[in-house]
Amino acid sequence: MSSTITAHTRIGDIVLEHPATMRLFERHNIDYCCGGHRTLAEACAHAGRQASDILPALQGLDAPAPEPLDPKVLAEGSLTALIAHIESTHHAFTREELNRVAPLMEKVARVHGPNHPELARVAVLFTALYDDLMPHLQKEEQILFPFIRGLESGAPACDTCFGSVRGPISVMQSEHEAAGDVLREIRELTRDYTLPDDACGSFRSLYMGLQTLEQDLHLHIYLESHILFPRAADLETAKA
């Protein structure tokens, strides 16, 4: 990121040139939307923060994102390693982004809903996605993933109420399909996340978040549905 950003740079200009900063500002409750006319120092003070604490965190936000790990490499490793990658990368991101986008969704729908009635339906869909994905992640982490690790190690992790790993896999696959349907409808309603002319910073951050969430979920679901789950089912068959 440019070293020309100082405590005296307008926060709205920072976001305009470096959209990735929106997430950082939101985490610290720094208003870059209505308060975009303020300098970084003024916006930080308004949020009870020090610009000197925020400036170092701004560095590197525009660095190229690391390339996602090659699915072929992940497919050739152990199931335990694949699960660890899914949990630390995709589950962690999904939780963080759902919780970040939720208040944005409420705010943008409330402020811009009168001029953009499609936002009411987008908000309903997002809430459904949130309510479905949060327990979905928990079920995988607490039930399915430990069972798969036990299959691979030969030491079952816990007693289960299902006879085969294919049972919970079938449930997870069904929930994956439901999430995919919701994401497709959100994309249609937002016209591929096309911002309207009156979009404010919060509106931009909302659409950026929804699109990033969709992209990550596509890879997340691919790794589970097409690599992890089939290999787990095959392993169980081989051990039978």
C-alpha angles and dihedrals in degrees: 000000000000115000088216090083108105137164087271096056114110110252092223090057091050092054092045092055097034112031091178088073090072091079092049093050092048092052088056095041091243112158110230094158113059088011095051091117091064124093117248089256092051093046091049092049090050088055093045093253137121120240088218088064094049101043096070090050090056092063115100097012090120094049112121112272114249114261112259113256113270108262088218090059091048091048091055095051129077122291088238091057092047091051091049090052093048093049098044096041112027104022091046092048094046092053093045095047096044090053092046095048097044097077090040090054091052093047097046093045091050097046101035100027095096091060096034109039092177087074091074090063092042089054092051091049093047091051090051090049091050093047092049101042099047095061090036091061091046093051091051093048097044102035118011102036095049089049092052091048088051091051090054096045095042091236112101109228097215147343113281137201092219127078098214137024086238090074099065090034089060090052092048091048091052090051090048090055091049091052090049091053091052093049092050092052092048090052091050094048092049092045092239091320093301109170118228120234092256095052114138127203093274090051090052092048091049094053092043089052095048092049094047090047090052093049093049093046091053091058092039093054092043092056092050102038099040103030116016101039098044091047091049091050092048091049092052091050091050091052095047 
